[in-house]
């Protein structure tokens, strides 16, 4: 089979070849997030605060799309590894249609709820107006987002990481180029302010989807889409949602976390809401890079597990964990060395920059240990074990809320920042306790000659 290299190639170069393209594309995606926010911050602090308040629901859209896409990815890779091509086609076809439906539901619900959502955190009419203007356009592209991410996960499942990388890069670069043009105006293009930032985002996502569609039609792939294969099949849908729902909840809990923390911080000042939003834009540069590693190894884990090569599953985990630790260590050093310039990308207010730098140094204390829970969670998803992954996310994204609340009552806003590293350390310990017994229960198979790390 064309994907046999997934169970035959030495683990280290295999993980590198699958993960580096995704890590690079995630780096560019993170850069887009930062650049996008930078340009919005040039409009006003109110515009940046609005972007921070909209972010949780915008992230919810991504969470549903990516989470269910992980279900498509894991199912398709598993069936291909087991030599079941027909079921792989069913997983792909049903997954695309279902994620389109998810996009339509989110388009309607998020657009309707946004004005009320914003008013729960601020009474500033300028912030509310900016938030509604931005979100109305962003959510208009919901179906494009969910469809594009479905194809992203399909290409990853069949090992076509370069296609996923090129598509994501093209979309991100389009967004970065169009941001200043649409926000501030250029030549015949009028200045659209925060609406321009939203339109640039949507058009970038559209470019990504177009490239995926062209590649899917033109390339000889081991999976195919058809309306007949997309007809609901109970077993296929169960497999898709068994991984997709926990993966979605894993990601969606981040949206809930940000919303809750915004509520805690807004009691003190809108400045802290801006700082939290700035942090989440900055941390994507680090966490999305590790996320690229996870996206690279997930189909490898699924394929080798489906092919009965549990020895390689263990080796892939070990290699990816080392990479994750290295990336997080680098992120910690950057945040400790230059927090003021980083926060300065989103505000010119000296007090905001000083408070933001303090927050960034405290939060980054948990970066290195967080790599353990991130990699373990990705491995569980690749194995089709959504519940352990969900447990890890419940700790990282829900347990932090009461901890942040209590610490904020003891130490003010700084207590919220300390809650991050406290929870990351806790999650790392529990992740290790969950993974070690599961690893020992995997069937033991010796590595063949030439298949070592």
The 8 nearest C-alpha neighbors of each residue, nearest first, counted from 0:
[[1, 3, 2, 82, 4, 79, 221, 80],
 [2, 0, 3, 4, 221, 157, 5, 220],
 [1, 3, 4, 0, 5, 157, 158, 80],
 [4, 2, 5, 0, 6, 1, 7, 80],
 [3, 5, 7, 8, 6, 2, 1, 13],
 [6, 4, 3, 2, 7, 299, 8, 302],
 [7, 5, 4, 3, 303, 8, 308, 311],
 [6, 8, 4, 5, 450, 3, 9, 449],
 [7, 9, 4, 450, 13, 6, 5, 10],
 [10, 8, 450, 451, 452, 11, 13, 12],
 [9, 11, 452, 13, 12, 14, 8, 315],
 [10, 12, 452, 14, 13, 9, 15, 318],
 [13, 11, 15, 14, 10, 16, 9, 8],
 [12, 14, 10, 16, 11, 15, 9, 8],
 [15, 13, 17, 11, 12, 16, 18, 10],
 [16, 14, 12, 18, 13, 17, 19, 11],
 [15, 17, 13, 14, 18, 19, 12, 20],
 [18, 16, 295, 14, 15, 19, 160, 13],
 [17, 19, 295, 292, 15, 21, 20, 14],
 [18, 20, 22, 21, 15, 16, 23, 17],
 [21, 19, 23, 22, 164, 18, 161, 160],
 [22, 20, 291, 24, 18, 23, 19, 164],
 [21, 23, 291, 288, 19, 25, 24, 20],
 [24, 22, 26, 20, 25, 21, 19, 27],
 [23, 25, 21, 27, 164, 26, 22, 168],
 [26, 24, 28, 22, 23, 27, 287, 288],
 [27, 25, 23, 29, 24, 28, 288, 284],
 [26, 28, 30, 24, 29, 25, 31, 23],
 [27, 29, 25, 31, 30, 26, 171, 24],
 [30, 28, 284, 32, 26, 31, 27, 283],
 [29, 31, 27, 33, 28, 32, 34, 26],
 [30, 32, 28, 34, 29, 33, 35, 175],
 [33, 31, 29, 35, 30, 34, 280, 36],
 [32, 34, 30, 36, 31, 35, 280, 37],
 [35, 33, 37, 31, 36, 32, 30, 38],
 [36, 34, 32, 37, 33, 38, 31, 39],
 [37, 35, 39, 33, 34, 38, 40, 32],
 [38, 36, 34, 40, 35, 39, 345, 344],
 [37, 39, 41, 40, 36, 35, 34, 179],
 [38, 40, 36, 41, 42, 37, 47, 46],
 [41, 39, 47, 37, 42, 38, 345, 43],
 [40, 42, 38, 39, 43, 37, 44, 345],
 [41, 43, 40, 39, 46, 192, 38, 44],
 [44, 42, 46, 45, 40, 41, 47, 39],
 [43, 45, 47, 46, 40, 48, 346, 42],
 [46, 44, 48, 43, 126, 47, 49, 125],
 [45, 47, 49, 43, 44, 48, 129, 50],
 [48, 46, 40, 50, 44, 49, 45, 39],
 [47, 49, 51, 45, 273, 50, 46, 44],
 [50, 48, 130, 46, 52, 126, 51, 47],
 [49, 51, 47, 53, 48, 52, 54, 46],
 [50, 52, 276, 48, 54, 49, 53, 47],
 [51, 53, 49, 50, 54, 48, 117, 55],
 [54, 52, 50, 51, 55, 56, 130, 49],
 [53, 55, 57, 51, 52, 56, 58, 50],
 [56, 54, 254, 58, 57, 53, 257, 59],
 [57, 55, 59, 58, 54, 53, 254, 60],
 [58, 56, 54, 59, 60, 55, 53, 61],
 [57, 59, 61, 55, 56, 60, 54, 62],
 [58, 60, 56, 62, 251, 57, 61, 254],
 [61, 59, 58, 57, 62, 63, 64, 56],
 [60, 62, 58, 64, 59, 63, 65, 57],
 [61, 63, 59, 250, 251, 65, 247, 60],
 [62, 64, 247, 66, 60, 61, 65, 67],
 [65, 63, 145, 61, 62, 66, 67, 68],
 [64, 66, 68, 62, 67, 63, 61, 69],
 [67, 65, 247, 246, 243, 63, 69, 68],
 [66, 68, 243, 70, 69, 65, 64, 63],
 [69, 67, 65, 71, 149, 70, 66, 152],
 [68, 70, 72, 66, 67, 71, 243, 73],
 [69, 71, 243, 239, 242, 67, 68, 73],
 [72, 70, 68, 74, 69, 73, 94, 239],
 [71, 73, 69, 156, 152, 75, 70, 74],
 [72, 74, 70, 76, 71, 75, 381, 301],
 [75, 73, 77, 71, 76, 72, 70, 78],
 [74, 76, 87, 78, 72, 77, 73, 71],
 [77, 75, 156, 79, 302, 73, 78, 74],
 [76, 78, 305, 302, 301, 80, 74, 79],
 [79, 77, 83, 81, 87, 75, 80, 76],
 [80, 78, 82, 76, 81, 77, 83, 84],
 [79, 81, 302, 305, 306, 77, 78, 82],
 [80, 82, 78, 305, 79, 306, 83, 77],
 [83, 81, 79, 80, 84, 78, 0, 306],
 [84, 82, 78, 81, 79, 86, 85, 87],
 [83, 85, 87, 86, 79, 82, 88, 78],
 [86, 84, 88, 87, 83, 89, 222, 228],
 [85, 87, 89, 88, 84, 83, 90, 78],
 [86, 88, 75, 84, 90, 78, 85, 89],
 [89, 87, 91, 85, 222, 86, 223, 90],
 [88, 90, 228, 86, 92, 87, 91, 93],
 [91, 89, 87, 93, 88, 92, 94, 75],
 [90, 92, 94, 88, 89, 93, 71, 87],
 [93, 91, 229, 224, 89, 94, 95, 90],
 [94, 92, 229, 96, 90, 95, 91, 89],
 [93, 95, 91, 97, 92, 96, 90, 71],
 [94, 96, 98, 92, 97, 93, 149, 91],
 [97, 95, 99, 93, 98, 94, 100, 92],
 [98, 96, 100, 94, 99, 95, 93, 101],
 [97, 99, 101, 95, 100, 96, 145, 94],
 [100, 98, 102, 96, 101, 97, 142, 146],
 [99, 101, 97, 103, 98, 102, 104, 96],
 [102, 100, 98, 104, 99, 103, 105, 97],
 [103, 101, 142, 99, 141, 105, 100, 104],
 [102, 104, 106, 100, 105, 101, 142, 99],
 [103, 105, 101, 102, 106, 107, 108, 100],
 [104, 106, 108, 102, 103, 107, 109, 101],
 [107, 105, 103, 138, 104, 141, 109, 108],
 [106, 108, 105, 110, 104, 109, 111, 103],
 [107, 109, 105, 111, 110, 106, 104, 112],
 [110, 108, 112, 111, 105, 107, 106, 113],
 [111, 109, 107, 108, 113, 112, 135, 106],
 [112, 110, 108, 109, 113, 107, 114, 115],
 [111, 113, 109, 115, 110, 114, 116, 108],
 [112, 114, 116, 115, 110, 111, 109, 117],
 [115, 113, 117, 116, 112, 131, 118, 127],
 [116, 114, 118, 113, 117, 112, 119, 111],
 [115, 117, 113, 119, 114, 118, 112, 120],
 [118, 116, 114, 119, 115, 120, 127, 113],
 [117, 119, 121, 115, 120, 116, 122, 114],
 [118, 120, 117, 116, 121, 115, 122, 262],
 [121, 119, 118, 117, 262, 265, 122, 261],
 [120, 122, 118, 123, 119, 117, 127, 126],
 [121, 123, 118, 124, 120, 127, 119, 126],
 [122, 124, 126, 121, 125, 127, 118, 45],
 [123, 125, 127, 126, 128, 122, 121, 129],
 [126, 124, 128, 127, 123, 129, 45, 46],
 [125, 127, 49, 129, 45, 124, 123, 128],
 [126, 128, 124, 130, 125, 129, 117, 131],
 [129, 127, 125, 131, 130, 126, 124, 132],
 [128, 130, 126, 132, 127, 131, 46, 49],
 [129, 131, 49, 127, 133, 128, 132, 134],
 [130, 132, 134, 128, 133, 129, 135, 127],
 [133, 131, 129, 130, 135, 134, 194, 128],
 [132, 134, 194, 130, 197, 131, 135, 136],
 [133, 135, 137, 131, 136, 132, 138, 130],
 [136, 134, 138, 132, 137, 133, 131, 110],
 [135, 137, 139, 134, 138, 133, 197, 198],
 [136, 138, 134, 197, 139, 135, 140, 201],
 [137, 139, 141, 140, 106, 136, 135, 134],
 [138, 140, 136, 137, 141, 106, 135, 142],
 [141, 139, 138, 143, 142, 201, 137, 144],
 [142, 140, 138, 144, 102, 143, 106, 139],
 [143, 141, 102, 145, 144, 99, 140, 103],
 [142, 144, 146, 140, 141, 145, 147, 205],
 [143, 145, 141, 147, 142, 146, 148, 140],
 [144, 146, 64, 142, 148, 147, 102, 143],
 [147, 145, 149, 143, 148, 144, 99, 142],
 [146, 148, 208, 144, 150, 149, 145, 143],
 [147, 149, 151, 145, 150, 146, 64, 65],
 [150, 148, 68, 146, 152, 147, 151, 95],
 [151, 149, 153, 147, 148, 152, 154, 211],
 [150, 152, 148, 154, 149, 153, 163, 147],
 [153, 151, 155, 72, 149, 150, 154, 68],
 [154, 152, 150, 156, 155, 151, 72, 149],
 [155, 153, 159, 157, 151, 156, 152, 150],
 [154, 156, 152, 158, 153, 160, 157, 159],
 [155, 157, 153, 72, 76, 298, 154, 158],
 [158, 156, 154, 155, 159, 153, 76, 2],
 [157, 159, 155, 156, 160, 154, 17, 2],
 [160, 158, 154, 155, 161, 162, 157, 163],
 [159, 161, 163, 155, 162, 158, 164, 17],
 [160, 162, 164, 163, 159, 165, 20, 21],
 [163, 161, 165, 164, 160, 159, 166, 154],
 [162, 164, 160, 166, 161, 151, 165, 167],
 [163, 165, 161, 24, 167, 162, 166, 20],
 [166, 164, 168, 162, 167, 163, 161, 169],
 [167, 165, 207, 169, 163, 168, 164, 210],
 [166, 168, 170, 164, 169, 165, 207, 171],
 [167, 169, 165, 171, 170, 166, 24, 164],
 [168, 170, 166, 172, 167, 171, 165, 173],
 [171, 169, 203, 207, 173, 167, 206, 168],
 [170, 172, 174, 168, 173, 169, 28, 31],
 [171, 173, 175, 169, 174, 170, 168, 176],
 [174, 172, 170, 203, 176, 171, 175, 169],
 [173, 175, 203, 199, 171, 177, 172, 200],
 [174, 176, 172, 178, 173, 177, 31, 171],
 [175, 177, 173, 174, 178, 172, 179, 180],
 [176, 178, 180, 174, 199, 175, 179, 181],
 [177, 179, 175, 196, 180, 181, 199, 176],
 [180, 178, 182, 181, 183, 177, 38, 176],
 [181, 179, 184, 177, 185, 178, 182, 183],
 [180, 182, 195, 184, 178, 179, 191, 183],
 [183, 181, 192, 195, 191, 179, 190, 180],
 [182, 184, 190, 179, 180, 181, 192, 191],
 [185, 190, 183, 189, 180, 188, 181, 182],
 [184, 186, 188, 180, 187, 189, 183, 190],
 [187, 185, 188, 184, 189, 180, 190, 183],
 [186, 188, 185, 189, 184, 190, 180, 181],
 [187, 189, 185, 184, 186, 190, 181, 180],
 [190, 188, 184, 191, 187, 185, 181, 183],
 [184, 189, 191, 183, 182, 181, 192, 188],
 [192, 190, 195, 182, 194, 181, 189, 193],
 [193, 191, 182, 195, 194, 190, 183, 196],
 [192, 194, 196, 195, 133, 182, 191, 39],
 [195, 193, 197, 133, 192, 196, 191, 132],
 [194, 196, 181, 182, 191, 198, 193, 197],
 [197, 195, 193, 199, 178, 194, 198, 182],
 [196, 198, 200, 194, 137, 195, 133, 199],
 [199, 197, 195, 201, 200, 196, 202, 194],
 [198, 200, 174, 196, 202, 177, 197, 201],
 [201, 199, 197, 203, 198, 174, 202, 196],
 [200, 202, 198, 204, 203, 199, 140, 137],
 [201, 203, 205, 199, 204, 200, 198, 206],
 [202, 204, 170, 174, 173, 206, 200, 205],
 [203, 205, 207, 201, 202, 206, 170, 144],
 [204, 206, 202, 208, 203, 207, 209, 201],
 [207, 205, 209, 203, 170, 204, 208, 202],
 [206, 208, 166, 170, 204, 205, 210, 209],
 [207, 209, 147, 211, 205, 210, 206, 212],
 [210, 208, 212, 206, 211, 207, 205, 213],
 [211, 209, 213, 207, 212, 208, 166, 214],
 [212, 210, 208, 214, 209, 213, 215, 150],
 [213, 211, 215, 209, 210, 214, 208, 216],
 [212, 214, 210, 216, 215, 211, 217, 209],
 [215, 213, 217, 211, 216, 212, 218, 210],
 [216, 214, 212, 213, 217, 218, 211, 220],
 [217, 215, 213, 214, 218, 212, 219, 211],
 [216, 218, 214, 215, 213, 219, 212, 220],
 [217, 219, 214, 215, 220, 216, 213, 221],
 [220, 218, 217, 221, 215, 216, 222, 214],
 [219, 221, 222, 218, 223, 215, 157, 154],
 [220, 222, 223, 219, 157, 84, 1, 79],
 [223, 221, 88, 220, 87, 224, 84, 91],
 [224, 222, 88, 225, 221, 220, 91, 92],
 [223, 225, 92, 88, 91, 226, 222, 228],
 [226, 224, 228, 227, 92, 229, 223, 88],
 [225, 227, 229, 228, 230, 224, 92, 93],
 [226, 228, 225, 229, 230, 92, 89, 224],
 [227, 229, 89, 225, 226, 230, 92, 88],
 [230, 228, 93, 92, 226, 227, 89, 231],
 [229, 231, 228, 227, 232, 93, 226, 89],
 [232, 230, 229, 233, 93, 236, 235, 228],
 [231, 233, 235, 234, 236, 230, 89, 229],
 [232, 234, 236, 235, 237, 231, 238, 230],
 [233, 235, 237, 236, 232, 238, 239, 231],
 [236, 234, 238, 232, 237, 233, 90, 239],
 [235, 237, 239, 233, 238, 234, 232, 240],
 [236, 238, 234, 240, 235, 239, 241, 233],
 [237, 239, 241, 235, 236, 240, 234, 242],
 [240, 238, 70, 236, 237, 241, 243, 242],
 [239, 241, 243, 244, 242, 237, 238, 236],
 [242, 240, 238, 239, 237, 243, 244, 385],
 [241, 243, 70, 385, 240, 245, 244, 239],
 [244, 242, 67, 70, 240, 246, 66, 239],
 [243, 245, 247, 240, 246, 242, 248, 241],
 [246, 244, 248, 389, 385, 247, 243, 242],
 [247, 245, 66, 249, 243, 244, 248, 242],
 [248, 66, 246, 244, 63, 250, 249, 62],
 [247, 249, 251, 245, 250, 246, 252, 244],
 [250, 248, 246, 392, 247, 252, 389, 251],
 [249, 251, 62, 247, 248, 252, 253, 246],
 [252, 250, 248, 254, 62, 253, 59, 249],
 [251, 253, 255, 254, 250, 396, 249, 248],
 [252, 254, 256, 251, 255, 250, 396, 257],
 [253, 255, 55, 251, 252, 257, 256, 59],
 [256, 254, 252, 258, 253, 257, 259, 251],
 [255, 257, 253, 259, 254, 258, 396, 252],
 [256, 258, 260, 254, 259, 255, 261, 55],
 [257, 259, 255, 261, 256, 260, 55, 254],
 [260, 258, 262, 256, 261, 257, 255, 263],
 [259, 261, 263, 257, 262, 258, 264, 256],
 [262, 260, 258, 264, 259, 263, 272, 265],
 [261, 263, 259, 260, 265, 264, 258, 120],
 [262, 264, 260, 261, 265, 266, 259, 404],
 [265, 263, 261, 266, 267, 262, 271, 260],
 [264, 266, 268, 269, 267, 262, 263, 261],
 [267, 265, 264, 268, 263, 262, 269, 261],
 [266, 268, 265, 264, 269, 412, 271, 263],
 [269, 267, 265, 270, 271, 266, 264, 272],
 [268, 270, 272, 265, 271, 273, 267, 264],
 [271, 269, 273, 268, 272, 274, 351, 265],
 [270, 272, 274, 273, 269, 268, 264, 275],
 [273, 271, 269, 275, 274, 270, 261, 264],
 [272, 274, 276, 48, 270, 271, 275, 277],
 [275, 273, 271, 277, 276, 272, 355, 278],
 [276, 274, 278, 272, 277, 273, 271, 279],
 [275, 277, 51, 273, 279, 274, 278, 272],
 [278, 276, 274, 280, 275, 279, 273, 281],
 [279, 277, 281, 275, 280, 276, 282, 274],
 [280, 278, 282, 276, 281, 277, 275, 283],
 [279, 281, 277, 278, 283, 282, 33, 32],
 [282, 280, 278, 283, 279, 284, 277, 33],
 [281, 283, 279, 284, 285, 280, 278, 286],
 [282, 284, 286, 287, 285, 29, 281, 280],
 [285, 283, 29, 282, 281, 287, 26, 286],
 [286, 284, 282, 283, 288, 287, 330, 289],
 [285, 287, 283, 289, 288, 282, 290, 284],
 [288, 286, 290, 283, 289, 25, 285, 284],
 [287, 289, 22, 291, 290, 286, 285, 25],
 [290, 288, 292, 286, 291, 287, 323, 293],
 [291, 289, 287, 293, 288, 292, 286, 294],
 [292, 290, 22, 21, 288, 294, 289, 293],
 [291, 293, 18, 289, 295, 290, 294, 22],
 [294, 292, 290, 296, 295, 291, 377, 297],
 [295, 293, 291, 297, 292, 296, 290, 21],
 [294, 296, 18, 17, 292, 293, 297, 291],
 [295, 297, 299, 293, 294, 298, 300, 292],
 [296, 298, 381, 300, 294, 299, 295, 293],
 [299, 297, 301, 156, 300, 76, 296, 302],
 [300, 298, 296, 302, 297, 301, 303, 5],
 [299, 301, 381, 297, 298, 303, 312, 302],
 [302, 300, 381, 298, 77, 304, 299, 382],
 [303, 301, 80, 77, 305, 299, 76, 304],
 [302, 304, 306, 308, 305, 300, 301, 6],
 [303, 305, 307, 301, 306, 302, 308, 309],
 [304, 306, 77, 80, 302, 81, 303, 307],
 [307, 305, 303, 80, 304, 81, 308, 302],
 [306, 308, 304, 305, 309, 303, 442, 444],
 [309, 307, 303, 310, 311, 304, 306, 444],
 [308, 310, 312, 311, 304, 307, 442, 441],
 [311, 309, 313, 308, 312, 444, 443, 445],
 [310, 312, 314, 313, 309, 308, 315, 303],
 [311, 313, 309, 315, 310, 300, 314, 316],
 [314, 312, 316, 311, 310, 315, 317, 309],
 [313, 315, 311, 317, 316, 312, 318, 310],
 [316, 314, 312, 318, 313, 317, 311, 319],
 [315, 317, 313, 319, 314, 318, 320, 312],
 [318, 316, 314, 320, 315, 319, 313, 321],
 [319, 317, 315, 321, 320, 316, 314, 322],
 [318, 320, 322, 316, 321, 317, 315, 323],
 [321, 319, 323, 317, 322, 318, 316, 374],
 [320, 322, 324, 318, 323, 319, 325, 317],
 [323, 321, 319, 325, 320, 324, 326, 318],
 [322, 324, 320, 326, 321, 370, 325, 289],
 [323, 325, 321, 327, 322, 326, 370, 367],
 [326, 324, 328, 322, 323, 327, 329, 321],
 [327, 325, 329, 323, 328, 324, 322, 330],
 [326, 328, 367, 330, 324, 329, 366, 325],
 [327, 329, 331, 325, 330, 326, 367, 324],
 [328, 330, 326, 332, 327, 331, 325, 333],
 [331, 329, 327, 333, 328, 332, 285, 334],
 [330, 332, 328, 334, 329, 333, 363, 327],
 [331, 333, 335, 329, 330, 334, 336, 328],
 [334, 332, 336, 330, 331, 335, 337, 329],
 [335, 333, 338, 331, 332, 336, 337, 360],
 [334, 336, 332, 360, 333, 337, 338, 331],
 [335, 337, 333, 334, 332, 338, 331, 360],
 [336, 338, 339, 334, 335, 340, 333, 341],
 [339, 337, 356, 341, 334, 340, 335, 342],
 [338, 340, 356, 342, 341, 337, 343, 352],
 [341, 339, 343, 342, 338, 337, 344, 352],
 [340, 342, 338, 343, 339, 344, 337, 281],
 [343, 341, 344, 339, 340, 352, 345, 355],
 [344, 342, 340, 346, 345, 341, 352, 339],
 [343, 345, 342, 341, 37, 346, 340, 347],
 [344, 346, 343, 40, 37, 342, 277, 36],
 [347, 345, 343, 348, 344, 40, 342, 352],
 [346, 348, 343, 349, 345, 352, 351, 344],
 [347, 349, 351, 346, 350, 352, 343, 353],
 [350, 348, 352, 351, 353, 347, 346, 343],
 [351, 349, 353, 352, 348, 354, 355, 347],
 [350, 352, 354, 348, 349, 353, 355, 270],
 [353, 351, 355, 349, 350, 354, 342, 343],
 [352, 354, 350, 356, 355, 351, 349, 357],
 [355, 353, 357, 351, 356, 352, 350, 358],
 [354, 356, 352, 358, 357, 353, 274, 351],
 [357, 355, 338, 359, 339, 353, 358, 354],
 [356, 358, 354, 355, 360, 359, 353, 361],
 [357, 359, 355, 361, 356, 360, 416, 362],
 [360, 358, 356, 362, 361, 357, 363, 355],
 [361, 359, 363, 335, 357, 358, 362, 334],
 [362, 360, 358, 359, 363, 364, 416, 417],
 [361, 363, 359, 364, 416, 419, 360, 420],
 [362, 364, 366, 365, 360, 331, 361, 359],
 [365, 363, 362, 361, 420, 366, 360, 331],
 [364, 366, 420, 363, 423, 368, 367, 362],
 [367, 365, 363, 369, 327, 368, 364, 331],
 [368, 366, 327, 369, 328, 370, 365, 324],
 [367, 369, 370, 366, 365, 371, 424, 427],
 [370, 368, 366, 423, 371, 367, 372, 427],
 [369, 371, 373, 368, 323, 372, 367, 324],
 [372, 370, 369, 427, 374, 373, 368, 375],
 [371, 373, 427, 375, 430, 369, 370, 374],
 [374, 372, 370, 376, 371, 375, 369, 377],
 [373, 375, 377, 376, 371, 372, 370, 320],
 [376, 374, 378, 372, 377, 373, 371, 379],
 [375, 377, 388, 379, 373, 374, 378, 372],
 [378, 376, 380, 374, 375, 379, 293, 381],
 [377, 379, 381, 375, 380, 376, 374, 382],
 [378, 380, 382, 384, 376, 381, 377, 388],
 [381, 379, 383, 377, 382, 378, 385, 384],
 [382, 380, 297, 301, 378, 300, 383, 379],
 [381, 383, 379, 380, 384, 301, 378, 300],
 [382, 384, 380, 381, 385, 242, 379, 73],
 [385, 383, 379, 382, 380, 386, 387, 242],
 [384, 386, 242, 388, 245, 380, 387, 383],
 [385, 387, 389, 388, 384, 390, 245, 242],
 [388, 386, 390, 389, 385, 384, 391, 379],
 [387, 389, 376, 391, 385, 386, 390, 379],
 [388, 390, 386, 392, 245, 387, 391, 249],
 [391, 389, 387, 393, 392, 388, 386, 394],
 [392, 390, 388, 394, 389, 393, 426, 430],
 [393, 391, 395, 389, 249, 394, 390, 396],
 [394, 392, 390, 397, 396, 391, 395, 389],
 [393, 395, 398, 392, 391, 396, 397, 426],
 [396, 394, 392, 393, 422, 426, 397, 398],
 [395, 397, 393, 252, 256, 394, 253, 392],
 [398, 396, 393, 399, 400, 394, 395, 256],
 [399, 397, 394, 400, 396, 401, 395, 393],
 [398, 400, 402, 397, 401, 403, 396, 422],
 [399, 401, 403, 402, 398, 397, 404, 256],
 [402, 400, 404, 403, 399, 405, 398, 397],
 [403, 401, 399, 405, 400, 404, 418, 406],
 [404, 402, 415, 418, 400, 406, 401, 405],
 [403, 405, 401, 407, 402, 406, 400, 408],
 [404, 406, 408, 402, 407, 403, 401, 409],
 [407, 405, 414, 409, 403, 408, 404, 410],
 [408, 406, 414, 411, 410, 404, 409, 405],
 [409, 407, 405, 406, 411, 410, 404, 414],
 [408, 410, 406, 407, 411, 405, 414, 404],
 [409, 411, 414, 407, 413, 408, 406, 412],
 [410, 412, 407, 413, 414, 408, 409, 406],
 [413, 411, 414, 415, 407, 264, 410, 416],
 [414, 412, 416, 415, 411, 410, 417, 407],
 [415, 413, 407, 406, 410, 417, 412, 416],
 [416, 414, 403, 418, 413, 412, 417, 407],
 [415, 417, 413, 414, 418, 362, 419, 358],
 [418, 416, 414, 419, 415, 420, 361, 362],
 [417, 419, 403, 421, 415, 416, 420, 402],
 [420, 418, 417, 422, 421, 362, 416, 423],
 [421, 419, 365, 423, 422, 418, 364, 417],
 [420, 422, 418, 424, 419, 423, 425, 417],
 [421, 423, 425, 424, 420, 419, 399, 426],
 [424, 422, 420, 426, 369, 425, 421, 365],
 [425, 423, 427, 422, 421, 426, 368, 420],
 [424, 426, 422, 428, 423, 427, 429, 421],
 [427, 425, 423, 429, 428, 424, 430, 422],
 [428, 426, 372, 430, 424, 371, 425, 429],
 [427, 429, 431, 425, 430, 426, 432, 424],
 [428, 430, 432, 426, 431, 427, 433, 425],
 [431, 429, 427, 433, 372, 432, 428, 426],
 [430, 432, 434, 428, 429, 433, 435, 427],
 [431, 433, 429, 430, 434, 435, 428, 436],
 [434, 432, 430, 431, 435, 429, 436, 437],
 [433, 435, 431, 437, 432, 436, 438, 430],
 [434, 436, 438, 437, 432, 433, 431, 439],
 [437, 435, 439, 438, 434, 433, 440, 432],
 [438, 436, 440, 434, 439, 435, 441, 433],
 [439, 437, 435, 440, 436, 441, 434, 313],
 [438, 440, 436, 437, 441, 435, 442, 443],
 [441, 439, 437, 438, 442, 436, 443, 435],
 [440, 442, 438, 439, 309, 443, 437, 310],
 [443, 441, 309, 440, 444, 307, 310, 439],
 [442, 444, 310, 441, 309, 445, 308, 439],
 [445, 443, 310, 442, 309, 446, 308, 307],
 [446, 444, 447, 310, 443, 308, 311, 309],
 [447, 445, 450, 451, 310, 444, 448, 311],
 [448, 446, 450, 449, 445, 451, 7, 444],
 [447, 449, 450, 446, 451, 445, 9, 7],
 [448, 450, 451, 447, 9, 8, 446, 7],
 [451, 449, 9, 447, 448, 446, 8, 7],
 [452, 450, 9, 449, 10, 446, 448, 447],
 [451, 10, 11, 9, 450, 314, 12, 318]]
